């Protein structure tokens, strides 16, 4: 019984240590991208927080500038993900494509408010 438990533990350790370093680097890059997206949207002093502060203060010009800044930050994030290499990573390409589509959709969701802000700016003049 002890011997089979020992063999199982050795086999598990051996298999877990055989993971590709490229896959680990790719995973870490995607995790960093998620943190960057969080900072863009909800981070302290991020463009998302600035946009909300401008809207609370009825500063629509500032809010539009913050929306533009969010778009630039998302474009940079998407470009960085697009540059990631998926060579020799099993299912790396589909994961990269899905990640890119996710961040493009997230960008569109947060930029969508631009039209409403522009209308509000026109009404407040």
N, C-alpha and C positions, 0 to 999 in steps of 0.2 A: 504493500500500500504506500509506504513512504517513498519507495523507489519510483513508483509511477507518478507520484506527486512531484518528486524532484525532477523527473524527466519532463513533465508537463511545464514546470517552471522554467527549466533551461530552454525548452523549445519556444516558449512564449517570449523570453528575453532575447533569444536569437532572432526570432522573426521581427520583433519590434525594433531591433537595432539595424535591420536591413532596409529600412525605409530610405527612399531616395532623398539626398540632401537638396536636390533641385525641387522636389515636391514640398519639402519643408520650407524652403525659401519662398516658393510660390504662395504657400499657405500664409506665411508671415506677411508677405506683401499685400495679400488680400485683407488680412486682419488690420494692417496699417491703413488701408484704404477705407475700411469701415470706421475706424477712429477719426480719420480726416473728414468723412462725410458727417459724422456726428458733430464734430467741431463746426463745420459749415452751418449746419442746421440749428443746433442747440448749444453749441459751445459758448462759454463765457466770452464776451467781446467778439463773438463770431458774427458773420454778416446776417445770419438769421435773427439773432438777438438785436442787432442794430436796426434791422428792418422793423421789428416789432416796436422798439423804442421810438423810432421815427413816427410810426403810425399812431402810437399813443399820444404823441405830441402834435399830431396833425401836420407833420412835416413830410409832405408827399414827395417833394423833390429829393429829400434825403432817403426816403424809403425806396424810391426808384433807383437811386444810386446803389443802395444796399442790394437790391434785386440784381442789378447789373454785376455787382461784385460776386454775388452768389453764383451767377451764371459763369463767370470767369473761373471761379474756384472749382466748380463742377467740371468745366471743360478741361482744366488742368488735371483733375483727378482721373477723368475718363481717358485722357491722353496717356497718363502714366500707366494705367492698367493695360491699355492697348499695347504699350511697349514691352510688357512682361513676356518672357519666353516660356513656352509650354513644351519645348522639346523634351522628349523622353519622360513626360509626365502622363500617366494613364488618365484618360478623360480630362486632360488639361484644357484642350481647346473648347469643348462644350461648356466647361466651367467658366472659362474666360469670357466666352460669348454671353452666357447667362449673366455674369457679373456686369459686363458692359451694358447690357440691356436694362438691368436693374438700376444702375446709376444714371443712365439716360432718362429712364422713367421718373426717377426721384428728382432729377434736375427739372424736368418738365412740370412736375407737381409743384415744386417750390417757385418756379418762375411764372406759373399760371396766374398768380395773383397780380402780376404786372398790369393787366388790363383793368382790373378793378381799382387799383391804385391810381392809374391814369384818369379813370372816370371820376374818382373822388377828388383828384386834384383839379379837374375842370369845374366841378360843382362848387368847390370851396373858393374859387376866385371871385 
